[in-house]
Amino acid sequence: MSRLKELRKIVGDKLRESITDAEKLESAYAHLYGVSLAATVIAERRGEEFGLPVQE
């Protein structure tokens, strides 16, 4: 499993553990997507790499 898929699974599992209301869960996913998108835009503007760091 790729690191990104593994991270998505962990975050998804934690969210589903703590949020039982489907509407709130959907909002949490949308919020996290927006935060990650904003972080990507900021990194691009700074000329930084914006992917997951390579694990050695």
PyMOL Python script that loads the backbone (N, CA, C, O; Angstrom):
from pymol import cmd

cmd.read_pdbstr("""\
ATOM      1  N   MET A   1       0.860  -1.172   0.000  1.00  0.00           N
ATOM      2  CA  MET A   1       0.000   0.000   0.000  1.00  0.00           C
ATOM      3  C   MET A   1       0.909   1.238   0.000  1.00  0.00           C
ATOM      4  O   MET A   1       1.900   1.291   0.728  1.00  0.00           O
ATOM      5  N   SER A   2       0.559   2.225  -0.822  1.00  0.00           N
ATOM      6  CA  SER A   2       1.373   3.437  -0.867  1.00  0.00           C
ATOM      7  C   SER A   2       1.213   4.224   0.432  1.00  0.00           C
ATOM      8  O   SER A   2       0.250   4.034   1.174  1.00  0.00           O
ATOM      9  N   ARG A   3       2.163   5.099   0.690  1.00  0.00           N
ATOM     10  CA  ARG A   3       2.128   5.887   1.930  1.00  0.00           C
ATOM     11  C   ARG A   3       0.892   6.779   1.968  1.00  0.00           C
ATOM     12  O   ARG A   3       0.289   6.955   3.027  1.00  0.00           O
ATOM     13  N   LEU A   4       0.507   7.343   0.820  1.00  0.00           N
ATOM     14  CA  LEU A   4      -0.666   8.206   0.783  1.00  0.00           C
ATOM     15  C   LEU A   4      -1.939   7.423   1.094  1.00  0.00           C
ATOM     16  O   LEU A   4      -2.789   7.896   1.848  1.00  0.00           O
ATOM     17  N   LYS A   5      -2.074   6.238   0.522  1.00  0.00           N
ATOM     18  CA  LYS A   5      -3.255   5.406   0.804  1.00  0.00           C
ATOM     19  C   LYS A   5      -3.286   4.986   2.271  1.00  0.00           C
ATOM     20  O   LYS A   5      -4.344   4.947   2.899  1.00  0.00           O
ATOM     21  N   GLU A   6      -2.113   4.676   2.801  1.00  0.00           N
ATOM     22  CA  GLU A   6      -2.034   4.284   4.209  1.00  0.00           C
ATOM     23  C   GLU A   6      -2.441   5.454   5.115  1.00  0.00           C
ATOM     24  O   GLU A   6      -3.168   5.267   6.090  1.00  0.00           O
ATOM     25  N   LEU A   7      -1.970   6.648   4.787  1.00  0.00           N
ATOM     26  CA  LEU A   7      -2.324   7.842   5.558  1.00  0.00           C
ATOM     27  C   LEU A   7      -3.822   8.124   5.466  1.00  0.00           C
ATOM     28  O   LEU A   7      -4.456   8.439   6.473  1.00  0.00           O
ATOM     29  N   ARG A   8      -4.389   8.012   4.267  1.00  0.00           N
ATOM     30  CA  ARG A   8      -5.829   8.217   4.097  1.00  0.00           C
ATOM     31  C   ARG A   8      -6.635   7.234   4.932  1.00  0.00           C
ATOM     32  O   ARG A   8      -7.649   7.603   5.524  1.00  0.00           O
ATOM     33  N   LYS A   9      -6.188   5.985   4.981  1.00  0.00           N
ATOM     34  CA  LYS A   9      -6.894   4.975   5.760  1.00  0.00           C
ATOM     35  C   LYS A   9      -6.845   5.303   7.252  1.00  0.00           C
ATOM     36  O   LYS A   9      -7.857   5.209   7.947  1.00  0.00           O
ATOM     37  N   ILE A  10      -5.667   5.686   7.736  1.00  0.00           N
ATOM     38  CA  ILE A  10      -5.525   6.011   9.156  1.00  0.00           C
ATOM     39  C   ILE A  10      -6.403   7.197   9.522  1.00  0.00           C
ATOM     40  O   ILE A  10      -7.126   7.150  10.517  1.00  0.00           O
ATOM     41  N   VAL A  11      -6.346   8.269   8.722  1.00  0.00           N
ATOM     42  CA  VAL A  11      -7.147   9.463   9.001  1.00  0.00           C
ATOM     43  C   VAL A  11      -8.638   9.132   8.920  1.00  0.00           C
ATOM     44  O   VAL A  11      -9.415   9.549   9.778  1.00  0.00           O
ATOM     45  N   GLY A  12      -9.035   8.383   7.890  1.00  0.00           N
ATOM     46  CA  GLY A  12     -10.436   7.998   7.747  1.00  0.00           C
ATOM     47  C   GLY A  12     -10.939   7.178   8.920  1.00  0.00           C
ATOM     48  O   GLY A  12     -12.045   7.394   9.415  1.00  0.00           O
ATOM     49  N   ASP A  13     -10.117   6.233   9.362  1.00  0.00           N
ATOM     50  CA  ASP A  13     -10.496   5.400  10.518  1.00  0.00           C
ATOM     51  C   ASP A  13     -10.677   6.244  11.776  1.00  0.00           C
ATOM     52  O   ASP A  13     -11.639   6.060  12.522  1.00  0.00           O
ATOM     53  N   LYS A  14      -9.744   7.172  12.008  1.00  0.00           N
ATOM     54  CA  LYS A  14      -9.832   8.033  13.194  1.00  0.00           C
ATOM     55  C   LYS A  14     -11.065   8.931  13.132  1.00  0.00           C
ATOM     56  O   LYS A  14     -11.745   9.130  14.139  1.00  0.00           O
ATOM     57  N   LEU A  15     -11.349   9.471  11.949  1.00  0.00           N
ATOM     58  CA  LEU A  15     -12.539  10.320  11.811  1.00  0.00           C
ATOM     59  C   LEU A  15     -13.814   9.527  12.077  1.00  0.00           C
ATOM     60  O   LEU A  15     -14.702   9.985  12.796  1.00  0.00           O
ATOM     61  N   ARG A  16     -13.897   8.332  11.489  1.00  0.00           N
ATOM     62  CA  ARG A  16     -15.105   7.513  11.669  1.00  0.00           C
ATOM     63  C   ARG A  16     -15.271   7.060  13.119  1.00  0.00           C
ATOM     64  O   ARG A  16     -16.394   6.864  13.583  1.00  0.00           O
ATOM     65  N   GLU A  17     -14.154   6.891  13.839  1.00  0.00           N
ATOM     66  CA  GLU A  17     -14.225   6.538  15.267  1.00  0.00           C
ATOM     67  C   GLU A  17     -14.838   7.667  16.087  1.00  0.00           C
ATOM     68  O   GLU A  17     -15.629   7.427  16.999  1.00  0.00           O
ATOM     69  N   SER A  18     -14.465   8.897  15.754  1.00  0.00           N
ATOM     70  CA  SER A  18     -14.846  10.024  16.595  1.00  0.00           C
ATOM     71  C   SER A  18     -16.088  10.772  16.121  1.00  0.00           C
ATOM     72  O   SER A  18     -16.697  11.500  16.906  1.00  0.00           O
ATOM     73  N   ILE A  19     -16.479  10.613  14.859  1.00  0.00           N
ATOM     74  CA  ILE A  19     -17.644  11.336  14.337  1.00  0.00           C
ATOM     75  C   ILE A  19     -18.658  10.311  13.828  1.00  0.00           C
ATOM     76  O   ILE A  19     -18.391   9.578  12.876  1.00  0.00           O
ATOM     77  N   THR A  20     -19.812  10.269  14.468  1.00  0.00           N
ATOM     78  CA  THR A  20     -20.828   9.291  14.071  1.00  0.00           C
ATOM     79  C   THR A  20     -21.886   9.881  13.147  1.00  0.00           C
ATOM     80  O   THR A  20     -22.535   9.144  12.405  1.00  0.00           O
ATOM     81  N   ASP A  21     -22.067  11.186  13.182  1.00  0.00           N
ATOM     82  CA  ASP A  21     -23.052  11.846  12.332  1.00  0.00           C
ATOM     83  C   ASP A  21     -22.500  11.949  10.906  1.00  0.00           C
ATOM     84  O   ASP A  21     -21.428  12.518  10.700  1.00  0.00           O
ATOM     85  N   ALA A  22     -23.218  11.406   9.929  1.00  0.00           N
ATOM     86  CA  ALA A  22     -22.748  11.365   8.543  1.00  0.00           C
ATOM     87  C   ALA A  22     -22.499  12.757   7.969  1.00  0.00           C
ATOM     88  O   ALA A  22     -21.534  12.966   7.233  1.00  0.00           O
ATOM     89  N   GLU A  23     -23.365  13.703   8.304  1.00  0.00           N
ATOM     90  CA  GLU A  23     -23.206  15.062   7.777  1.00  0.00           C
ATOM     91  C   GLU A  23     -21.934  15.722   8.340  1.00  0.00           C
ATOM     92  O   GLU A  23     -21.205  16.396   7.612  1.00  0.00           O
ATOM     93  N   LYS A  24     -21.681  15.523   9.629  1.00  0.00           N
ATOM     94  CA  LYS A  24     -20.472  16.082  10.232  1.00  0.00           C
ATOM     95  C   LYS A  24     -19.219  15.401   9.683  1.00  0.00           C
ATOM     96  O   LYS A  24     -18.187  16.046   9.501  1.00  0.00           O
ATOM     97  N   LEU A  25     -19.311  14.106   9.422  1.00  0.00           N
ATOM     98  CA  LEU A  25     -18.184  13.376   8.861  1.00  0.00           C
ATOM     99  C   LEU A  25     -17.849  13.909   7.470  1.00  0.00           C
ATOM    100  O   LEU A  25     -16.679  14.100   7.138  1.00  0.00           O
ATOM    101  N   GLU A  26     -18.862  14.143   6.672  1.00  0.00           N
ATOM    102  CA  GLU A  26     -18.666  14.700   5.324  1.00  0.00           C
ATOM    103  C   GLU A  26     -18.024  16.091   5.414  1.00  0.00           C
ATOM    104  O   GLU A  26     -17.128  16.420   4.636  1.00  0.00           O
ATOM    105  N   SER A  27     -18.486  16.893   6.360  1.00  0.00           N
ATOM    106  CA  SER A  27     -17.911  18.223   6.553  1.00  0.00           C
ATOM    107  C   SER A  27     -16.446  18.138   6.980  1.00  0.00           C
ATOM    108  O   SER A  27     -15.626  18.948   6.546  1.00  0.00           O
ATOM    109  N   ALA A  28     -16.117  17.170   7.820  1.00  0.00           N
ATOM    110  CA  ALA A  28     -14.733  17.004   8.276  1.00  0.00           C
ATOM    111  C   ALA A  28     -13.826  16.631   7.108  1.00  0.00           C
ATOM    112  O   ALA A  28     -12.722  17.162   6.984  1.00  0.00           O
ATOM    113  N   TYR A  29     -14.286  15.719   6.251  1.00  0.00           N
ATOM    114  CA  TYR A  29     -13.504  15.348   5.069  1.00  0.00           C
ATOM    115  C   TYR A  29     -13.304  16.550   4.157  1.00  0.00           C
ATOM    116  O   TYR A  29     -12.198  16.773   3.663  1.00  0.00           O
ATOM    117  N   ALA A  30     -14.357  17.326   3.927  1.00  0.00           N
ATOM    118  CA  ALA A  30     -14.265  18.504   3.065  1.00  0.00           C
ATOM    119  C   ALA A  30     -13.293  19.524   3.657  1.00  0.00           C
ATOM    120  O   ALA A  30     -12.508  20.131   2.929  1.00  0.00           O
ATOM    121  N   HIS A  31     -13.345  19.710   4.964  1.00  0.00           N
ATOM    122  CA  HIS A  31     -12.442  20.650   5.624  1.00  0.00           C
ATOM    123  C   HIS A  31     -10.989  20.211   5.453  1.00  0.00           C
ATOM    124  O   HIS A  31     -10.132  21.021   5.101  1.00  0.00           O
ATOM    125  N   LEU A  32     -10.712  18.940   5.700  1.00  0.00           N
ATOM    126  CA  LEU A  32      -9.341  18.448   5.578  1.00  0.00           C
ATOM    127  C   LEU A  32      -8.841  18.550   4.145  1.00  0.00           C
ATOM    128  O   LEU A  32      -7.665  18.838   3.919  1.00  0.00           O
ATOM    129  N   TYR A  33      -9.716  18.319   3.180  1.00  0.00           N
ATOM    130  CA  TYR A  33      -9.337  18.463   1.775  1.00  0.00           C
ATOM    131  C   TYR A  33      -8.961  19.917   1.491  1.00  0.00           C
ATOM    132  O   TYR A  33      -7.960  20.185   0.826  1.00  0.00           O
ATOM    133  N   GLY A  34      -9.758  20.845   1.991  1.00  0.00           N
ATOM    134  CA  GLY A  34      -9.479  22.265   1.789  1.00  0.00           C
ATOM    135  C   GLY A  34      -8.169  22.690   2.437  1.00  0.00           C
ATOM    136  O   GLY A  34      -7.411  23.465   1.854  1.00  0.00           O
ATOM    137  N   VAL A  35      -7.897  22.192   3.632  1.00  0.00           N
ATOM    138  CA  VAL A  35      -6.647  22.515   4.322  1.00  0.00           C
ATOM    139  C   VAL A  35      -5.458  21.989   3.523  1.00  0.00           C
ATOM    140  O   VAL A  35      -4.463  22.694   3.355  1.00  0.00           O
ATOM    141  N   SER A  36      -5.557  20.759   3.033  1.00  0.00           N
ATOM    142  CA  SER A  36      -4.440  20.191   2.269  1.00  0.00           C
ATOM    143  C   SER A  36      -4.238  20.936   0.958  1.00  0.00           C
ATOM    144  O   SER A  36      -3.102  21.122   0.521  1.00  0.00           O
ATOM    145  N   LEU A  37      -5.324  21.364   0.325  1.00  0.00           N
ATOM    146  CA  LEU A  37      -5.225  22.135  -0.910  1.00  0.00           C
ATOM    147  C   LEU A  37      -4.561  23.484  -0.652  1.00  0.00           C
ATOM    148  O   LEU A  37      -3.702  23.911  -1.423  1.00  0.00           O
ATOM    149  N   ALA A  38      -4.952  24.149   0.417  1.00  0.00           N
ATOM    150  CA  ALA A  38      -4.344  25.439   0.767  1.00  0.00           C
ATOM    151  C   ALA A  38      -2.853  25.271   1.058  1.00  0.00           C
ATOM    152  O   ALA A  38      -2.047  26.102   0.639  1.00  0.00           O
ATOM    153  N   ALA A  39      -2.481  24.217   1.765  1.00  0.00           N
ATOM    154  CA  ALA A  39      -1.069  23.967   2.063  1.00  0.00           C
ATOM    155  C   ALA A  39      -0.279  23.723   0.782  1.00  0.00           C
ATOM    156  O   ALA A  39       0.870  24.153   0.669  1.00  0.00           O
ATOM    157  N   THR A  40      -0.885  23.040  -0.179  1.00  0.00           N
ATOM    158  CA  THR A  40      -0.236  22.783  -1.460  1.00  0.00           C
ATOM    159  C   THR A  40      -0.005  24.083  -2.221  1.00  0.00           C
ATOM    160  O   THR A  40       1.072  24.297  -2.777  1.00  0.00           O
ATOM    161  N   VAL A  41      -1.008  24.944  -2.247  1.00  0.00           N
ATOM    162  CA  VAL A  41      -0.894  26.233  -2.941  1.00  0.00           C
ATOM    163  C   VAL A  41       0.211  27.077  -2.304  1.00  0.00           C
ATOM    164  O   VAL A  41       1.019  27.676  -3.014  1.00  0.00           O
ATOM    165  N   ILE A  42       0.249  27.127  -0.976  1.00  0.00           N
ATOM    166  CA  ILE A  42       1.283  27.891  -0.281  1.00  0.00           C
ATOM    167  C   ILE A  42       2.673  27.342  -0.602  1.00  0.00           C
ATOM    168  O   ILE A  42       3.598  28.109  -0.865  1.00  0.00           O
ATOM    169  N   ALA A  43       2.820  26.028  -0.581  1.00  0.00           N
ATOM    170  CA  ALA A  43       4.111  25.411  -0.886  1.00  0.00           C
ATOM    171  C   ALA A  43       4.534  25.716  -2.319  1.00  0.00           C
ATOM    172  O   ALA A  43       5.704  26.010  -2.564  1.00  0.00           O
ATOM    173  N   GLU A  44       3.599  25.652  -3.272  1.00  0.00           N
ATOM    174  CA  GLU A  44       3.921  25.967  -4.662  1.00  0.00           C
ATOM    175  C   GLU A  44       4.407  27.405  -4.795  1.00  0.00           C
ATOM    176  O   GLU A  44       5.395  27.667  -5.481  1.00  0.00           O
ATOM    177  N   ARG A  45       3.725  28.328  -4.149  1.00  0.00           N
ATOM    178  CA  ARG A  45       4.105  29.743  -4.226  1.00  0.00           C
ATOM    179  C   ARG A  45       5.479  29.997  -3.629  1.00  0.00           C
ATOM    180  O   ARG A  45       6.195  30.896  -4.072  1.00  0.00           O
ATOM    181  N   ARG A  46       5.845  29.223  -2.641  1.00  0.00           N
ATOM    182  CA  ARG A  46       7.163  29.369  -2.011  1.00  0.00           C
ATOM    183  C   ARG A  46       8.254  28.629  -2.778  1.00  0.00           C
ATOM    184  O   ARG A  46       9.438  28.752  -2.465  1.00  0.00           O
ATOM    185  N   GLY A  47       7.847  27.864  -3.779  1.00  0.00           N
ATOM    186  CA  GLY A  47       8.808  27.097  -4.553  1.00  0.00           C
ATOM    187  C   GLY A  47       9.278  25.845  -3.848  1.00  0.00           C
ATOM    188  O   GLY A  47      10.342  25.310  -4.161  1.00  0.00           O
ATOM    189  N   GLU A  48       8.489  25.376  -2.895  1.00  0.00           N
ATOM    190  CA  GLU A  48       8.848  24.183  -2.134  1.00  0.00           C
ATOM    191  C   GLU A  48       8.176  22.954  -2.735  1.00  0.00           C
ATOM    192  O   GLU A  48       7.201  23.059  -3.479  1.00  0.00           O
ATOM    193  N   GLU A  49       8.710  21.808  -2.401  1.00  0.00           N
ATOM    194  CA  GLU A  49       8.060  20.563  -2.794  1.00  0.00           C
ATOM    195  C   GLU A  49       6.840  20.370  -1.908  1.00  0.00           C
ATOM    196  O   GLU A  49       6.876  20.691  -0.721  1.00  0.00           O
ATOM    197  N   PHE A  50       5.768  19.851  -2.475  1.00  0.00           N
ATOM    198  CA  PHE A  50       4.539  19.764  -1.693  1.00  0.00           C
ATOM    199  C   PHE A  50       3.956  18.373  -1.613  1.00  0.00           C
ATOM    200  O   PHE A  50       2.796  18.229  -1.229  1.00  0.00           O
ATOM    201  N   GLY A  51       4.704  17.344  -1.957  1.00  0.00           N
ATOM    202  CA  GLY A  51       4.221  15.975  -1.822  1.00  0.00           C
ATOM    203  C   GLY A  51       4.625  15.399  -0.480  1.00  0.00           C
ATOM    204  O   GLY A  51       5.215  16.090   0.350  1.00  0.00           O
ATOM    205  N   LEU A  52       4.311  14.153  -0.274  1.00  0.00           N
ATOM    206  CA  LEU A  52       4.757  13.484   0.943  1.00  0.00           C
ATOM    207  C   LEU A  52       6.268  13.283   0.863  1.00  0.00           C
ATOM    208  O   LEU A  52       6.787  12.979  -0.211  1.00  0.00           O
ATOM    209  N   PRO A  53       6.975  13.444   1.965  1.00  0.00           N
ATOM    210  CA  PRO A  53       8.424  13.231   1.941  1.00  0.00           C
ATOM    211  C   PRO A  53       8.742  11.776   1.624  1.00  0.00           C
ATOM    212  O   PRO A  53       7.990  10.871   1.986  1.00  0.00           O
ATOM    213  N   VAL A  54       9.857  11.566   0.949  1.00  0.00           N
ATOM    214  CA  VAL A  54      10.267  10.214   0.577  1.00  0.00           C
ATOM    215  C   VAL A  54      10.813   9.521   1.814  1.00  0.00           C
ATOM    216  O   VAL A  54      11.664  10.056   2.525  1.00  0.00           O
ATOM    217  N   GLN A  55      10.307   8.318   2.054  1.00  0.00           N
ATOM    218  CA  GLN A  55      10.772   7.538   3.192  1.00  0.00           C
ATOM    219  C   GLN A  55      11.946   6.698   2.747  1.00  0.00           C
ATOM    220  O   GLN A  55      11.859   5.971   1.758  1.00  0.00           O
ATOM    221  N   GLU A  56      13.045   6.796   3.473  1.00  0.00           N
ATOM    222  CA  GLU A  56      14.257   6.041   3.095  1.00  0.00           C
ATOM    223  C   GLU A  56      14.417   4.811   3.919  1.00  0.00           C
ATOM    224  O   GLU A  56      15.379   4.065   3.734  1.00  0.00           O
TER     225      GLU A  56
END
""", "prot")
cmd.dss("prot")
cmd.show_as("cartoon", "prot")
cmd.util.cbc("prot")
cmd.orient("prot")
